[in-house]
Amino acid sequence: MDVVIRKAELQDLDLLMRWRMEVLHEVFSIPADQPLAELEAENRRYYQKELPQGGHIACFVYIGEEIVGCGGMCLYHEMPSPDNPSGKCAYLMNVYVRPQFRGHGIASRLVRWLVEQAREHHISKIYLETSEAGRPLYQRIGFSDMKDMMELSHENEQNQKEYTYNGTNDPQY
């Protein structure tokens, strides 16, 4: 199986959008007939801004002339720290291979290609979110679970009592 990975460019925007929406529908179990015009418009704006300035790298995976998967990576800076002195980070996302092509090492090649792109940008801090189904793939490549990470989701935030600071180390709710 001859697998080729090609970096996407801004002129691929319509193709990128078709694949991004396919990924979102599958990953978030969104019914095919559910309208997502606003989300699609925001993703389009994101690509239009980030691709030309190098804040995002996207790619397509081909077998022959057929696209069978895609992937992406957000590149950004965080505050430098001892574990990341340059502050450069890469967040892998949109890693997707159509179901009928899974189990042939395509996703592994895709992730390794993205990691190599990050390395070419001198990025050592590379992370991602994964499903349980994807976890073994990333572990085989060398990714490990991050400890001490938390997330504040909008839903959880709405359900919490308001916090106020009283000038001590004791939170007041």
C-alpha positions as a Markdown table, in Angstrom:
| # | Residue | x | y | z |
|---|---|---|---|---|
| 1 | Met | 0.0 | 0.0 | 0.0 |
| 2 | Asp | 1.7 | 3.2 | -1.2 |
| 3 | Val | 0.8 | 5.9 | 1.4 |
| 4 | Val | 1.7 | 9.5 | 0.7 |
| 5 | Ile | 1.2 | 12.4 | 3.1 |
| 6 | Arg | 0.9 | 15.9 | 1.6 |
| 7 | Lys | 0.9 | 19.2 | 3.5 |
| 8 | Ala | -2.2 | 21.2 | 2.9 |
| 9 | Glu | -2.0 | 24.7 | 1.7 |
| 10 | Leu | -4.5 | 27.6 | 1.7 |
| 11 | Gln | -5.6 | 26.8 | -1.8 |
| 12 | Asp | -6.9 | 23.5 | -0.3 |
| 13 | Leu | -9.3 | 25.3 | 1.9 |
| 14 | Asp | -12.5 | 23.8 | 0.5 |
| 15 | Leu | -11.0 | 20.3 | 0.8 |
| 16 | Leu | -9.8 | 21.0 | 4.3 |
| 17 | Met | -13.2 | 22.1 | 5.3 |
| 18 | Arg | -14.9 | 19.0 | 3.9 |
| 19 | Trp | -12.5 | 16.8 | 5.9 |
| 20 | Arg | -12.7 | 18.9 | 9.0 |
| 21 | Met | -16.5 | 18.7 | 9.0 |
| 22 | Glu | -16.3 | 14.9 | 8.4 |
| 23 | Val | -14.0 | 14.5 | 11.4 |
| 24 | Leu | -16.2 | 16.7 | 13.6 |
| 25 | His | -19.3 | 14.7 | 12.7 |
| 26 | Glu | -17.6 | 11.4 | 13.5 |
| 27 | Val | -15.7 | 12.4 | 16.6 |
| 28 | Phe | -18.6 | 14.2 | 18.2 |
| 29 | Ser | -21.2 | 11.8 | 16.9 |
| 30 | Ile | -23.1 | 14.7 | 15.2 |
| 31 | Pro | -25.9 | 13.5 | 12.9 |
| 32 | Ala | -25.1 | 14.1 | 9.2 |
| 33 | Asp | -28.2 | 16.3 | 8.8 |
| 34 | Gln | -27.5 | 18.6 | 11.7 |
| 35 | Pro | -26.6 | 22.0 | 10.5 |
| 36 | Leu | -23.2 | 23.4 | 11.6 |
| 37 | Ala | -22.9 | 26.6 | 9.5 |
| 38 | Glu | -21.5 | 28.7 | 12.4 |
| 39 | Leu | -19.0 | 26.1 | 13.4 |
| 40 | Glu | -18.0 | 25.6 | 9.8 |
| 41 | Ala | -17.6 | 29.4 | 9.3 |
| 42 | Glu | -15.4 | 29.6 | 12.4 |
| 43 | Asn | -13.2 | 26.7 | 11.2 |
| 44 | Arg | -12.9 | 28.4 | 7.8 |
| 45 | Arg | -11.7 | 31.6 | 9.4 |
| 46 | Tyr | -9.3 | 29.7 | 11.6 |
| 47 | Tyr | -7.6 | 28.0 | 8.5 |
| 48 | Gln | -7.6 | 31.3 | 6.6 |
| 49 | Lys | -5.7 | 33.0 | 9.4 |
| 50 | Glu | -3.5 | 30.3 | 10.8 |
| 51 | Leu | -2.3 | 28.5 | 7.6 |
| 52 | Pro | -0.6 | 31.5 | 6.0 |
| 53 | Gln | 1.1 | 32.6 | 9.2 |
| 54 | Gly | 2.3 | 29.2 | 10.1 |
| 55 | Gly | 0.1 | 28.7 | 13.2 |
| 56 | His | -1.4 | 25.5 | 11.9 |
| 57 | Ile | 0.0 | 22.6 | 9.7 |
| 58 | Ala | -2.6 | 20.4 | 8.0 |
| 59 | Cys | -2.1 | 17.4 | 5.8 |
| 60 | Phe | -3.9 | 14.8 | 3.8 |
| 61 | Val | -3.1 | 11.1 | 3.5 |
| 62 | Tyr | -3.3 | 9.5 | 0.1 |
| 63 | Ile | -3.4 | 6.0 | -1.2 |
| 64 | Gly | -2.9 | 6.5 | -4.9 |
| 65 | Glu | -5.1 | 9.3 | -5.9 |
| 66 | Glu | -7.6 | 8.8 | -3.0 |
| 67 | Ile | -7.5 | 10.8 | 0.2 |
| 68 | Val | -8.0 | 8.4 | 3.1 |
| 69 | Gly | -7.2 | 10.5 | 6.1 |
| 70 | Cys | -6.1 | 13.9 | 7.4 |
| 71 | Gly | -4.3 | 15.5 | 10.3 |
| 72 | Gly | -3.5 | 18.8 | 11.8 |
| 73 | Met | -1.3 | 20.5 | 14.3 |
| 74 | Cys | -1.6 | 23.9 | 16.1 |
| 75 | Leu | 1.7 | 25.6 | 16.7 |
| 76 | Tyr | 1.9 | 28.2 | 19.4 |
| 77 | His | 4.0 | 29.6 | 22.2 |
| 78 | Glu | 3.5 | 29.4 | 25.9 |
| 79 | Met | 5.5 | 31.0 | 28.6 |
| 80 | Pro | 9.0 | 29.4 | 28.7 |
| 81 | Ser | 9.6 | 27.0 | 31.6 |
| 82 | Pro | 12.2 | 24.5 | 32.8 |
| 83 | Asp | 10.3 | 21.7 | 31.0 |
| 84 | Asn | 9.9 | 23.8 | 27.8 |
| 85 | Pro | 12.6 | 26.5 | 27.7 |
| 86 | Ser | 11.7 | 27.7 | 24.1 |
| 87 | Gly | 8.0 | 27.9 | 24.9 |
| 88 | Lys | 7.2 | 26.4 | 21.6 |
| 89 | Cys | 4.3 | 23.9 | 21.6 |
| 90 | Ala | 2.5 | 21.7 | 19.1 |
| 91 | Tyr | -1.0 | 20.4 | 19.7 |
| 92 | Leu | -2.0 | 17.5 | 17.4 |
| 93 | Met | -5.6 | 17.4 | 16.3 |
| 94 | Asn | -7.9 | 16.2 | 13.6 |
| 95 | Val | -5.9 | 13.0 | 13.2 |
| 96 | Tyr | -8.3 | 10.8 | 11.2 |
| 97 | Val | -8.3 | 7.9 | 8.9 |
| 98 | Arg | -11.5 | 6.7 | 7.3 |
| 99 | Pro | -12.8 | 3.5 | 8.9 |
| 100 | Gln | -12.3 | 1.2 | 5.9 |
| 101 | Phe | -8.5 | 2.1 | 5.8 |
| 102 | Arg | -7.8 | 1.6 | 9.5 |
| 103 | Gly | -5.6 | -1.1 | 10.8 |
| 104 | His | -2.9 | -0.7 | 8.2 |
| 105 | Gly | -0.5 | 1.6 | 10.0 |
| 106 | Ile | -1.7 | 4.7 | 8.2 |
| 107 | Ala | -2.6 | 6.6 | 11.4 |
| 108 | Ser | 0.9 | 5.8 | 12.8 |
| 109 | Arg | 2.5 | 7.2 | 9.7 |
| 110 | Leu | 0.3 | 10.3 | 9.9 |
| 111 | Val | 1.2 | 11.0 | 13.5 |
| 112 | Arg | 4.9 | 10.4 | 12.9 |
| 113 | Trp | 4.7 | 12.9 | 10.0 |
| 114 | Leu | 3.1 | 15.5 | 12.2 |
| 115 | Val | 5.7 | 14.9 | 14.9 |
| 116 | Glu | 8.5 | 15.3 | 12.4 |
| 117 | Gln | 6.9 | 18.6 | 11.3 |
| 118 | Ala | 7.0 | 19.8 | 14.9 |
| 119 | Arg | 10.6 | 18.7 | 15.2 |
| 120 | Glu | 11.5 | 20.7 | 12.1 |
| 121 | His | 10.1 | 23.7 | 13.9 |
| 122 | His | 12.3 | 22.9 | 16.9 |
| 123 | Ile | 9.3 | 22.0 | 19.1 |
| 124 | Ser | 9.8 | 19.5 | 21.8 |
| 125 | Lys | 6.5 | 19.9 | 23.7 |
| 126 | Ile | 3.9 | 18.0 | 21.6 |
| 127 | Tyr | 0.6 | 16.9 | 23.1 |
| 128 | Leu | -2.9 | 15.8 | 22.1 |
| 129 | Glu | -6.3 | 14.6 | 23.3 |
| 130 | Thr | -7.3 | 11.1 | 22.5 |
| 131 | Ser | -10.2 | 8.7 | 22.6 |
| 132 | Glu | -9.8 | 5.3 | 24.3 |
| 133 | Ala | -9.7 | 3.7 | 20.8 |
| 134 | Gly | -6.8 | 6.0 | 19.8 |
| 135 | Arg | -4.8 | 5.7 | 23.0 |
| 136 | Pro | -2.8 | 2.5 | 22.0 |
| 137 | Leu | -1.7 | 4.2 | 18.8 |
| 138 | Tyr | -0.2 | 7.2 | 20.6 |
| 139 | Gln | 1.3 | 5.0 | 23.3 |
| 140 | Arg | 3.1 | 2.9 | 20.7 |
| 141 | Ile | 4.6 | 6.1 | 19.2 |
| 142 | Gly | 5.8 | 7.2 | 22.6 |
| 143 | Phe | 3.1 | 9.6 | 23.9 |
| 144 | Ser | 2.3 | 9.2 | 27.6 |
| 145 | Asp | -0.5 | 10.4 | 29.8 |
| 146 | Met | 0.0 | 13.9 | 31.3 |
| 147 | Lys | -0.5 | 14.2 | 35.0 |
| 148 | Asp | -1.6 | 17.2 | 36.9 |
| 149 | Met | -3.7 | 18.5 | 34.0 |
| 150 | Met | -7.3 | 19.8 | 34.5 |
| 151 | Glu | -9.9 | 21.3 | 32.3 |
| 152 | Leu | -12.7 | 23.8 | 33.0 |
| 153 | Ser | -15.4 | 23.1 | 30.6 |
| 154 | His | -18.1 | 25.6 | 30.0 |
| 155 | Glu | -20.8 | 23.3 | 31.3 |
| 156 | Asn | -18.9 | 22.7 | 34.6 |
| 157 | Glu | -18.2 | 26.4 | 34.9 |
| 158 | Gln | -21.9 | 27.2 | 34.6 |
| 159 | Asn | -22.8 | 24.8 | 37.4 |
| 160 | Gln | -20.3 | 26.1 | 39.9 |
| 161 | Lys | -20.8 | 28.7 | 42.6 |
| 162 | Glu | -19.1 | 32.0 | 42.1 |
| 163 | Tyr | -15.7 | 32.2 | 43.9 |
| 164 | Thr | -14.6 | 35.4 | 45.6 |
| 165 | Tyr | -11.2 | 36.1 | 47.1 |
| 166 | Asn | -11.2 | 37.4 | 50.7 |
| 167 | Gly | -7.5 | 38.3 | 50.9 |
| 168 | Thr | -6.5 | 35.0 | 52.6 |
| 169 | Asn | -5.8 | 31.6 | 51.2 |
| 170 | Asp | -9.3 | 30.5 | 52.1 |
| 171 | Pro | -11.7 | 30.5 | 49.1 |
| 172 | Gln | -15.1 | 32.1 | 49.8 |
| 173 | Tyr | -18.1 | 30.8 | 47.9 |
